[in-house]
Amino acid sequence: MVGLFRRKAKDSDEQTAVPAVEDVDAATDDDAGDAAATETGQADEVEARDAVDGGADEQPEGRLSRPHEVDRSEGPFDRTEVDDLDSRLDFGALAIIPESSMEIRLDVDESGQEITGMTVVQGESACQLQVFAAPKSSGVWDDIRDEIADNLIGGGGTAEEKLGPLGIELHARMPTRGPDGRTTYAPARFVGVDGPRWFLRAVLSGNAAIDEAAAEPLLAFIRRSVVIRGTEARAPREMLPLEIPQDVLAQAEQADDADPNATPDQTGDKSDTADDFKPFERGPEITEVR
C-alpha cells in the first residue's frame, strides 16, 4: 500500500475543453410529425407552429437534441439494484471493482478533511469519479453539461456533445499556457449518469479522452460502480461523501509498521505534479492526492 500526497488540482470543469460542430444526424419526434403533416396536407399548421416555437430542431452549436434516455441495466447501479457489495471496494457513497492494472487515487481537499473524488489511473489514461445528490423528480446532467460547456468556451476552450455508451457526453479541450508561453490543449471527455436521486460524473483524460480503445476499460469500470445514495435529505448537486474502506486503512497501517524505514519514493513523498507518477504494476493501489 502506497500513500501519495499532493495538492489537489483545480476542478476538471475549469481545466478542460473539442471543436464544436453541428450535429447533422440528430432527429426529433417533431421531424416525423412534420413529415406526416405535410403528407396529409397540413403543412400550413406545421409552419405556423414552427413560427411560434422558433423551430423544434434548433440547438446551440455543438449540442445534441435532448432528452436522451440512458439504459442502466448494465450499470452504473444504485445500491437497491445489487444484492451485495462483497466483490466491491466500498468507499461510502461509491463502491467499485477496479482491475488489477488500475491505481486508485483519492482526491482530498486542501484541509485534508474531505475526499472530493476518486481518480483511477490505467496506463496513460485516467478517470475521475464524483457523485452528487440530485432531485427525485428529474436529473441534472443536461444542465450541468451546458454549464461546463459554457465555462469552457468562455475560457477560450471548445466543447462538443457526442452520443456515447452512457448517453450524451461532452468532449472537450482546455487551453493551457506552457512554460514557453505557447498555448496547448488538454483533451477531456465528460460522462454523466443520472440515477435515482443521484448523479455520477466521470472525467476521462489522457489517451482515454481521444481513443475509444483506451476508454473502453474505464467505461466498463464506470458501469461496474454502485452508488450508495443513502436516505439523508441533501440539496441538489451536494457532493456525496466518500471514505476510505476500513480494511484498506488496516492494510496501510500494517504496511507502515512493517517498513518504518521506507524511503520517500516508497512512501510517495509530496509532489506538485500528477503527470510524473506512474501506475504501480501490482495494483490496484490506493493513493491520496491533495
Secondary structure as the mmCIF struct_conf table of DSSP 4:
data_model
#
loop_
_struct_conf.conf_type_id
_struct_conf.id
_struct_conf.beg_label_comp_id
_struct_conf.beg_label_asym_id
_struct_conf.beg_label_seq_id
_struct_conf.end_label_comp_id
_struct_conf.end_label_asym_id
_struct_conf.end_label_seq_id
STRN STRN1 ARG A 6 ARG A 6
HELX_LH_PP_P HELX_LH_PP_P1 ARG A 7 ASP A 11
HELX_RH_AL_P HELX_RH_AL_P1 SER A 12 GLN A 15
BEND BEND1 VAL A 24 ASP A 25
HELX_RH_AL_P HELX_RH_AL_P2 ASP A 29 GLU A 39
TURN_TY1_P TURN_TY1_P1 THR A 40 GLY A 41
HELX_RH_AL_P HELX_RH_AL_P3 ALA A 43 ASP A 53
TURN_TY1_P TURN_TY1_P2 GLY A 54 GLY A 54
TURN_TY1_P TURN_TY1_P3 ALA A 56 ASP A 57
TURN_TY1_P TURN_TY1_P4 GLU A 61 GLY A 62
BEND BEND2 ARG A 66 ARG A 66
TURN_TY1_P TURN_TY1_P5 SER A 73 GLU A 74
BEND BEND3 GLY A 75 PRO A 76
STRN STRN2 PHE A 77 ASP A 78
HELX_RH_3T_P HELX_RH_3T_P1 ARG A 79 GLU A 81
BEND BEND4 VAL A 82 ASP A 83
TURN_TY1_P TURN_TY1_P6 ASP A 86 SER A 87
BEND BEND5 ARG A 88 ARG A 88
STRN STRN3 LEU A 89 ASP A 90
STRN STRN4 GLY A 92 GLY A 92
BEND BEND6 ALA A 93 ALA A 93
STRN STRN5 LEU A 94 ILE A 96
TURN_TY1_P TURN_TY1_P7 SER A 100 SER A 101
STRN STRN6 GLU A 103 VAL A 108
TURN_TY1_P TURN_TY1_P8 GLU A 110 SER A 111
BEND BEND7 GLY A 112 GLN A 113
STRN STRN7 ILE A 115 GLN A 122
TURN_TY1_P TURN_TY1_P9 GLY A 123 GLU A 124
STRN STRN8 SER A 125 ALA A 133
BEND BEND8 LYS A 136 SER A 137
HELX_RH_AL_P HELX_RH_AL_P4 TRP A 141 GLY A 154
TURN_TY1_P TURN_TY1_P10 GLY A 155 GLY A 156
STRN STRN9 THR A 158 GLY A 164
TURN_TY1_P TURN_TY1_P11 PRO A 165 LEU A 166
STRN STRN10 GLY A 167 ARG A 177
TURN_TY1_P TURN_TY1_P12 PRO A 179 ASP A 180
BEND BEND9 GLY A 181 GLY A 181
STRN STRN11 THR A 183 GLY A 195
TURN_TY1_P TURN_TY1_P13 PRO A 196 ARG A 197
STRN STRN12 TRP A 198 GLY A 206
HELX_RH_3T_P HELX_RH_3T_P2 ASN A 207 ALA A 209
TURN_TY1_P TURN_TY1_P14 ILE A 210 ILE A 210
HELX_RH_AL_P HELX_RH_AL_P5 GLU A 212 ARG A 224
STRN STRN13 VAL A 226 VAL A 227
BEND BEND10 THR A 231 GLU A 232
TURN_TY1_P TURN_TY1_P15 PRO A 236 ARG A 237
HELX_LH_PP_P HELX_LH_PP_P2 GLU A 238 GLU A 238
STRN STRN14 MET A 239 MET A 239
HELX_LH_PP_P HELX_LH_PP_P3 LEU A 240 PRO A 241
STRN STRN15 LEU A 242 LEU A 242
HELX_RH_AL_P HELX_RH_AL_P6 GLN A 246 ALA A 258
TURN_TY1_P TURN_TY1_P16 PRO A 260 ASN A 261
HELX_RH_AL_P HELX_RH_AL_P7 PRO A 264 THR A 267
TURN_TY1_P TURN_TY1_P17 GLY A 268 GLY A 268
STRN STRN16 SER A 271 SER A 271
BEND BEND11 ASP A 272 ASP A 272
BEND BEND12 ALA A 274 ALA A 274
TURN_TY1_P TURN_TY1_P18 ASP A 275 ASP A 276
HELX_LH_PP_P HELX_LH_PP_P4 PHE A 277 PHE A 280
BEND BEND13 GLU A 281 ARG A 282
STRN STRN17 GLU A 285 VAL A 289
#
